[in-house]
Amino acid sequence: MLLFPLALSLAIGCSDQNLNPIKDPPSEGVPRIVVDPNPVDFGTVPAGENLARIVTMSSAGDATLNVTAMQIGEGRETFTLLEPLLGSYEPGDSTELTITYTSDGSETSGVLQVLSNDPGSPYLSVPLLAGAEVIVDTGDSGDTDIPRSQPVAVCSVDPAEVLAIHESADWIGNLSYDTDGGSIVDYSWALYSAPAGATSAMPGGAANRRGFTPDVAGEYIGELIVTDSDGLSSEPCYATLNATAGDGLWVEAFWTNSGDDMDLHLLDDGGTLTTDSDCYFANCTWGGLNWGGAGPSDDPILDLDDIPGTGPENINIDSPARGTYAVYVHDYPGSVYSGRNDVTVNVYLASRLIWTDTRNINSEGCYEPFVEIDVPGGVTTTLVGGCR
């Protein structure tokens, strides 16, 4: 199983609107990692014997290459990386990695995984290959089927971090390969996991699935399984996408039962429900209110409004003005579903989750108070007292 970004995080520890960008602009120059040879072919090794290969890792760009993790992913039962060489490499620097292979006589494959700041290959996968020991046919045995080995799924997501709702990422699987030299005939992508309340689905396509837009902040894990022309399927490969909540005030809501129109409200400092000091569906869809000072950066935006489903709904302020904001959820009357419904509200400030709660709402027309948020301090006060 290839748990690529997840596995690398373990290796580090133990073996339509435009918003301001989240990340700082890149420094001058671009780091680039080159591993040679790629793939690493150990040839045919008799069963029970060991063979070592030297692999050269080079900094081939024009900026410092930072290598933060490396490990053997798939194939660690037979392939061993003697010493992960992490650190910073200036342009032109190189180092030698030693990988050993312990043969059991069968055709074997593995993957060397390297995590770096190379924007073109942040999660580099280097195939490791070893051939099957040749058995001489003496004519004493009957005909046997030629053994076939599994293909290898190689997956990533580009970019690995996006702003939820506003930015998209591509799931990439076209580097998958068949160790028998055949072809990959099917690329099966699925969302292995997603944050609670998320409804974004894996895009259609083949090897690469482009234009995935997460609708809730949090971690999304894509799973890829490939099938070769012999009908054999690979072990799953996993890629992790981090959907952030931006640098300002970010409020999202979702609920359990569909057909119950729950409306998210965000009140300005000292604001009153259903006025222009309250951002909600009637006045705030993709902007329209003037809060704080001059310019739109401190104005609220309702950028997701859901009626028939289970949300999510989202209100954000890119650069909120100083003050105390309040969050309410309105159980809009007249919807199809009118029973008890669990509603969750998450509040982020400066990309950090500072408050979350789930309330049961069972009153058509109710305005349920959830929380007050002090900005810029981030102090939250849970609101109680029932619907208004």
C-alpha positions as CSV (number, residue, x, y, z in Angstrom):
1,M,0.0,0.0,0.0
2,L,1.4,3.4,-1.0
3,L,0.5,6.0,1.6
4,F,2.7,8.5,-0.1
5,P,2.2,11.9,1.6
6,L,0.9,10.2,4.8
7,A,3.9,7.9,4.9
8,L,6.3,10.7,4.3
9,S,4.9,12.6,7.2
10,L,5.6,9.6,9.3
11,A,9.1,9.4,7.9
12,I,9.8,13.0,9.0
13,G,9.0,12.1,12.6
14,C,10.2,8.6,12.8
15,S,12.0,6.8,10.1
16,D,-16.1,33.2,-9.2
17,Q,-13.8,35.5,-6.9
18,N,-10.1,36.0,-6.3
19,L,-8.8,36.0,-2.8
20,N,-5.3,37.0,-1.6
21,P,-2.8,34.1,-1.9
22,I,-2.2,32.1,1.2
23,K,1.5,31.3,0.6
24,D,4.3,33.8,0.4
25,P,5.6,34.3,-3.1
26,P,8.4,31.9,-4.1
27,S,12.0,33.1,-3.8
28,E,14.1,33.7,-6.9
29,G,15.1,30.5,-8.7
30,V,13.5,27.1,-8.7
31,P,14.8,24.0,-6.9
32,R,14.9,20.8,-8.9
33,I,15.7,17.2,-7.8
34,V,17.2,14.6,-10.1
35,V,17.7,11.0,-9.1
36,D,19.9,8.8,-11.3
37,P,19.3,6.0,-12.2
38,N,15.5,6.3,-12.4
39,P,14.2,3.6,-12.3
40,V,16.7,1.6,-10.3
41,D,17.0,-1.9,-11.9
42,F,18.7,-4.6,-9.7
43,G,18.5,-7.1,-12.5
44,T,18.1,-10.8,-11.6
45,V,19.5,-11.8,-8.2
46,P,19.5,-15.4,-7.0
47,A,17.2,-16.2,-4.1
48,G,18.7,-15.6,-0.7
49,E,21.4,-13.2,-2.0
50,N,21.8,-9.4,-1.5
51,L,22.7,-6.7,-4.0
52,A,23.4,-3.0,-3.3
53,R,22.9,-0.2,-5.8
54,I,24.2,3.4,-5.5
55,V,21.7,6.1,-6.5
56,T,22.9,9.7,-7.0
57,M,20.5,12.4,-5.9
58,S,21.4,15.9,-7.3
59,S,20.3,19.5,-6.9
60,A,19.8,20.4,-10.5
61,G,17.9,23.7,-10.2
62,D,19.0,27.2,-9.5
63,A,17.7,27.5,-5.9
64,T,18.4,25.5,-2.7
65,L,16.9,22.1,-2.7
66,N,15.4,21.1,0.7
67,V,14.9,17.3,1.1
68,T,12.7,16.7,4.1
69,A,11.9,13.0,4.0
70,M,12.7,9.8,2.1
71,Q,11.8,6.2,2.5
72,I,11.0,3.0,0.8
73,G,7.3,2.9,0.2
74,E,6.1,-0.2,-1.5
75,G,8.6,-3.1,-1.4
76,R,10.1,-2.4,2.0
77,E,10.1,-6.1,2.7
78,T,12.9,-6.7,0.2
79,F,14.4,-3.2,-0.5
80,T,16.2,-1.2,2.1
81,L,17.4,2.4,2.1
82,L,20.5,2.3,4.3
83,E,20.5,6.0,5.4
84,P,18.0,8.7,4.4
85,L,20.2,11.8,3.6
86,L,18.0,14.7,4.4
87,G,18.9,18.4,4.4
88,S,19.6,21.3,2.1
89,Y,21.5,21.0,-1.2
90,E,22.8,24.0,-3.0
91,P,22.6,24.1,-6.8
92,G,25.1,21.6,-8.2
93,D,25.4,19.6,-5.0
94,S,24.8,15.8,-5.1
95,T,24.9,12.9,-2.7
96,E,24.9,9.1,-3.0
97,L,22.1,6.9,-1.6
98,T,22.6,3.2,-1.0
99,I,19.7,0.8,-1.6
100,T,20.0,-2.9,-1.0
101,Y,17.8,-5.7,-2.3
102,T,17.3,-9.1,-0.7
103,S,16.1,-11.6,-3.3
104,D,13.5,-14.3,-2.8
105,G,13.9,-15.4,-6.4
106,S,10.7,-13.7,-7.6
107,E,10.1,-10.6,-9.7
108,T,9.9,-7.7,-7.3
109,S,9.1,-4.0,-7.4
110,G,9.2,-1.2,-4.9
111,V,9.3,2.6,-4.8
112,L,11.8,5.1,-3.3
113,Q,9.9,8.1,-2.1
114,V,11.5,11.5,-1.7
115,L,9.8,14.6,-0.3
116,S,11.4,18.0,-1.3
117,N,10.6,21.6,-2.2
118,D,10.9,20.9,-5.9
119,P,7.6,22.4,-7.2
120,G,7.6,20.0,-10.2
121,S,8.2,16.8,-8.2
122,P,7.3,17.5,-4.5
123,Y,6.6,13.8,-4.0
124,L,9.1,12.0,-6.2
125,S,8.6,8.3,-6.7
126,V,11.5,6.3,-8.1
127,P,10.6,2.7,-9.2
128,L,12.8,-0.1,-7.8
129,L,12.8,-3.2,-10.0
130,A,14.3,-6.7,-9.7
131,G,13.8,-9.6,-12.1
132,A,12.8,-13.2,-11.4
133,E,15.4,-15.9,-11.0
134,V,15.6,-17.9,-14.2
135,I,14.5,-21.5,-13.7
136,V,16.0,-23.9,-16.3
137,D,13.4,-26.3,-17.7
138,T,14.8,-29.8,-17.6
139,G,11.8,-31.3,-19.2
140,D,10.8,-33.2,-16.0
141,S,7.8,-31.0,-15.3
142,G,4.7,-30.2,-17.1
143,D,3.8,-26.9,-18.6
144,T,3.3,-24.1,-16.1
145,D,1.8,-20.6,-16.5
146,I,4.2,-17.7,-16.7
147,P,4.0,-15.8,-13.5
148,R,2.7,-12.2,-13.7
149,S,3.3,-9.4,-11.2
150,Q,1.1,-6.6,-10.1
151,P,1.3,-3.2,-11.7
152,V,2.3,-0.3,-9.6
153,A,0.0,2.7,-8.9
154,V,1.9,6.0,-8.6
155,C,-0.2,9.0,-7.5
156,S,0.1,12.6,-6.4
157,V,-2.0,15.7,-6.2
158,D,-1.0,19.1,-7.7
159,P,-0.9,21.4,-5.9
160,A,-0.9,19.7,-2.5
161,E,-2.5,22.6,-0.8
162,V,-5.3,24.9,-2.0
163,L,-7.8,27.4,-0.6
164,A,-11.1,25.6,-0.1
165,I,-13.9,26.6,-2.5
166,H,-11.8,29.1,-4.4
167,E,-9.0,26.9,-5.8
168,S,-8.8,23.5,-7.5
169,A,-6.2,20.7,-7.6
170,D,-5.5,17.8,-10.0
171,W,-5.1,14.1,-9.0
172,I,-2.3,12.7,-11.1
173,G,-1.8,9.0,-11.8
174,N,-0.2,8.8,-15.3
175,L,3.2,7.7,-13.9
176,S,1.7,4.4,-12.9
177,Y,3.4,1.4,-14.7
178,D,3.2,-2.3,-15.3
179,T,6.3,-4.2,-14.1
180,D,5.7,-6.9,-16.8
181,G,6.1,-4.3,-19.5
182,G,2.4,-4.4,-20.4
183,S,0.0,-1.5,-20.3
184,I,-2.3,0.1,-17.8
185,V,-5.9,-0.3,-19.0
186,D,-7.8,1.2,-16.1
187,Y,-7.2,4.0,-13.5
188,S,-9.7,3.7,-10.6
189,W,-9.7,6.9,-8.6
190,A,-11.8,7.4,-5.4
191,L,-11.9,9.7,-2.4
192,Y,-10.6,7.5,0.4
193,S,-11.4,10.1,3.0
194,A,-12.7,13.7,3.3
195,P,-13.5,16.2,6.1
196,A,-16.9,15.9,7.7
197,G,-19.5,17.8,5.7
198,A,-17.6,17.7,2.4
199,T,-19.6,16.9,-0.7
200,S,-17.0,17.4,-3.4
201,A,-16.7,14.3,-5.6
202,M,-13.7,12.9,-7.5
203,P,-13.8,14.3,-11.0
204,G,-14.2,12.0,-14.0
205,G,-11.4,11.1,-16.3
206,A,-8.7,8.4,-16.7
207,A,-5.2,8.6,-15.3
208,N,-5.4,12.2,-14.2
209,R,-8.5,13.7,-12.6
210,R,-8.5,17.5,-13.0
211,G,-10.4,20.3,-11.4
212,F,-11.2,19.0,-8.0
213,T,-12.5,21.8,-5.8
214,P,-12.8,21.0,-2.1
215,D,-15.8,22.6,-0.4
216,V,-14.8,22.2,3.3
217,A,-11.5,23.0,4.9
218,G,-9.5,19.9,5.9
219,E,-7.6,16.9,4.6
220,Y,-8.7,15.0,1.5
221,I,-7.1,11.6,0.6
222,G,-7.4,10.3,-3.0
223,E,-6.9,6.6,-3.7
224,L,-5.7,5.2,-7.0
225,I,-5.8,1.5,-8.1
226,V,-4.6,0.6,-11.6
227,T,-5.3,-2.5,-13.6
228,D,-2.9,-3.9,-16.3
229,S,-3.6,-5.6,-19.6
230,D,-3.3,-9.0,-17.8
231,G,-6.2,-8.1,-15.5
232,L,-4.1,-7.7,-12.4
233,S,-4.7,-4.8,-10.1
234,S,-2.2,-2.8,-8.1
235,E,-2.0,-2.1,-4.4
236,P,-3.7,1.3,-3.6
237,C,-1.7,4.5,-3.8
238,Y,-2.8,7.4,-1.7
239,A,-2.3,11.2,-2.2
240,T,-3.2,13.9,0.3
241,L,-4.7,17.3,-0.4
242,N,-4.8,20.0,2.3
243,A,-7.7,22.4,1.8
244,T,-7.1,25.5,3.9
245,A,-9.5,28.1,5.3
246,G,-7.6,31.2,4.3
247,D,-6.0,33.9,6.4
248,G,-9.0,35.7,7.7
249,L,-12.3,34.7,9.4
250,W,-13.9,31.6,7.9
251,V,-17.2,30.1,9.0
252,E,-18.7,26.9,7.6
253,A,-21.9,25.0,8.4
254,F,-23.3,21.6,7.4
255,W,-26.0,19.3,8.7
256,T,-27.1,15.7,8.7
257,N,-30.5,15.4,6.9
258,S,-31.1,16.8,3.4
259,G,-34.2,18.7,2.4
260,D,-33.9,21.0,5.5
261,D,-32.8,24.4,4.4
262,M,-30.4,25.7,7.0
263,D,-29.1,29.2,6.5
264,L,-25.8,30.5,7.9
265,H,-25.7,34.0,9.3
266,L,-22.7,36.1,10.4
267,L,-23.4,39.3,12.3
268,D,-21.0,42.2,12.4
269,D,-19.8,43.8,15.7
270,G,-23.1,44.9,17.3
271,G,-25.1,43.6,14.4
272,T,-28.8,42.7,14.1
273,L,-30.3,39.7,12.4
274,T,-31.7,40.2,8.8
275,T,-30.2,43.7,8.4
276,D,-27.2,44.9,6.5
277,S,-25.1,44.1,9.6
278,D,-26.0,40.4,9.0
279,C,-24.4,38.5,6.2
280,Y,-26.8,35.8,4.9
281,F,-28.4,34.6,1.6
282,A,-30.6,37.6,1.0
283,N,-27.8,40.3,0.9
284,C,-24.3,38.7,1.0
285,T,-24.0,36.1,-1.8
286,W,-20.6,36.7,-3.3
287,G,-20.4,40.1,-1.5
288,G,-22.6,43.1,-1.5
289,L,-22.1,44.4,2.1
290,N,-19.8,47.2,3.2
291,W,-18.4,46.4,6.7
292,G,-15.3,47.9,8.3
293,G,-13.2,50.4,6.5
294,A,-12.7,51.3,2.8
295,G,-12.2,48.5,0.3
296,P,-13.6,44.9,0.1
297,S,-11.0,43.0,2.1
298,D,-12.9,43.5,5.4
299,D,-16.4,42.8,3.8
300,P,-18.1,39.4,4.3
301,I,-18.9,37.0,1.4
302,L,-21.4,34.1,1.4
303,D,-19.6,32.0,-1.2
304,L,-21.6,28.8,-0.6
305,D,-25.4,28.6,-0.1
306,D,-27.2,25.3,-0.1
307,I,-30.9,24.7,-0.1
308,P,-31.8,21.0,-0.9
309,G,-28.7,19.2,0.4
310,T,-26.8,19.0,3.7
311,G,-24.5,22.0,3.0
312,P,-21.9,23.1,3.3
313,E,-22.5,26.8,3.6
314,N,-19.6,29.2,4.0
315,I,-19.1,32.8,4.9
316,N,-15.6,34.3,5.0
317,I,-13.9,37.7,5.5
318,D,-10.5,38.0,4.1
319,S,-9.2,40.7,6.5
320,P,-11.8,41.1,9.2
321,A,-11.9,44.4,11.1
322,R,-11.4,44.5,14.8
323,G,-14.6,43.6,16.7
324,T,-16.9,40.8,17.9
325,Y,-18.7,38.7,15.3
326,A,-21.7,36.4,16.0
327,V,-22.7,33.2,14.2
328,Y,-26.4,32.0,13.9
329,V,-28.1,29.3,11.9
330,H,-31.7,29.8,10.7
331,D,-33.9,26.8,10.2
332,Y,-35.6,28.3,7.1
333,P,-39.4,27.5,7.3
334,G,-41.2,25.6,4.6
335,S,-38.5,23.1,3.7
336,V,-39.4,19.4,3.0
337,Y,-37.7,18.0,6.0
338,S,-38.9,19.3,9.4
339,G,-37.6,16.8,11.9
340,R,-34.6,17.0,14.3
341,N,-31.4,17.8,12.4
342,D,-27.8,17.9,13.7
343,V,-26.1,21.1,12.5
344,T,-22.3,21.6,12.8
345,V,-20.5,25.0,12.7
346,N,-16.7,25.3,12.3
347,V,-15.0,28.6,12.8
348,Y,-11.4,29.3,11.5
349,L,-9.3,32.3,12.1
350,A,-6.0,32.8,10.3
351,S,-6.3,29.2,8.9
352,R,-6.7,27.7,12.5
353,L,-9.8,26.0,13.7
354,I,-10.7,27.9,16.9
355,W,-14.3,26.7,17.5
356,T,-16.6,23.8,16.5
357,D,-19.9,22.6,17.8
358,T,-22.9,20.4,16.7
359,R,-26.4,21.4,17.7
360,N,-29.7,19.7,17.3
361,I,-32.2,22.1,15.7
362,N,-35.9,21.1,15.5
363,S,-37.9,24.2,15.1
364,E,-38.9,25.7,11.7
365,G,-38.1,29.4,11.6
366,C,-35.7,29.2,14.5
367,Y,-32.5,31.4,14.6
368,E,-30.1,29.3,16.7
369,P,-27.2,31.3,18.2
370,F,-23.9,29.4,18.1
371,V,-20.8,31.5,19.0
372,E,-19.2,34.9,19.2
373,I,-15.7,35.5,17.9
374,D,-13.4,38.3,19.1
375,V,-11.1,39.5,16.3
376,P,-8.1,39.7,16.2
377,G,-7.6,37.9,19.5
378,G,-9.6,34.8,18.4
379,V,-11.3,34.4,21.8
380,T,-14.7,32.6,21.3
381,T,-17.8,32.7,23.5
382,T,-20.3,29.8,23.1
383,L,-23.8,31.2,22.8
384,V,-26.7,29.4,24.5
385,G,-30.3,30.2,25.2
386,G,-32.2,28.5,22.4
387,C,-33.7,29.8,19.2
388,R,-34.8,33.3,18.6
